[in-house]
Amino acid sequence: MRPAEVLKRMKELKEVWSKQNFRFSKEQQAEYDNLLKLRYERVKYMHDNGLVWKGPNKKTVETSK
């Protein structure tokens, strides 16, 4: 499943969750847990491969003042 599809399905499940008095069925909970696992793996991959901006470098900030 592509990352965009994971996020879209998670959003759909959250909307259903709110309409169902903030409760998931067992099947929905299992699906959400699986999607959450996929999302965590994607974010970890991005961190591990340097694809996430982690803020300005302190040396850059100090020299620009």
C-alpha positions as CSV (number, residue, x, y, z in Angstrom):
1,M,0.0,0.0,0.0
2,R,1.4,3.4,-0.9
3,P,2.0,5.9,1.9
4,A,-0.7,8.3,0.6
5,E,-3.2,5.4,0.6
6,V,-2.2,4.5,4.2
7,L,-2.9,8.1,5.3
8,K,-6.2,8.3,3.4
9,R,-7.4,5.1,4.9
10,M,-6.3,6.1,8.4
11,K,-8.3,9.3,8.0
12,E,-11.4,7.4,6.9
13,L,-11.1,5.1,9.9
14,K,-10.8,8.0,12.3
15,E,-14.0,9.5,10.8
16,V,-15.8,6.2,11.3
17,W,-14.4,5.9,14.8
18,S,-15.8,9.3,15.8
19,K,-19.2,8.4,14.3
20,Q,-19.3,5.1,16.2
21,N,-19.1,6.9,19.6
22,F,-15.2,6.7,19.6
23,R,-15.1,2.9,19.4
24,F,-13.7,0.6,16.7
25,S,-14.9,-2.9,16.0
26,K,-12.3,-5.7,16.3
27,E,-11.8,-5.8,12.6
28,Q,-11.5,-2.0,12.4
29,Q,-9.0,-1.9,15.3
30,A,-6.9,-4.6,13.6
31,E,-6.9,-2.7,10.3
32,Y,-6.0,0.6,12.1
33,D,-3.2,-1.1,14.0
34,N,-1.8,-2.5,10.8
35,L,-2.0,0.9,9.1
36,L,-0.3,2.5,12.1
37,K,2.5,0.0,11.9
38,L,3.0,0.7,8.2
39,R,3.1,4.4,8.9
40,Y,5.7,4.0,11.7
41,E,7.8,1.9,9.4
42,R,7.6,4.6,6.7
43,V,8.6,7.4,9.1
44,K,11.5,5.2,10.5
45,Y,12.7,4.6,6.9
46,M,12.7,8.3,6.2
47,H,14.6,9.1,9.4
48,D,17.2,6.4,8.8
49,N,17.9,7.6,5.2
50,G,18.2,11.3,6.0
51,L,15.0,12.3,4.3
52,V,13.7,14.3,7.2
53,W,14.7,17.9,7.9
54,K,15.9,18.1,11.5
55,G,16.2,21.8,12.0
56,P,18.9,24.4,11.3
57,N,22.5,23.6,11.9
58,K,23.7,25.5,15.0
59,K,26.9,26.6,13.1
60,T,24.7,28.1,10.4
61,V,22.5,29.9,12.8
62,E,25.5,31.4,14.8
63,T,27.3,32.6,11.7
64,S,24.3,34.3,10.2
65,K,23.9,36.6,13.3
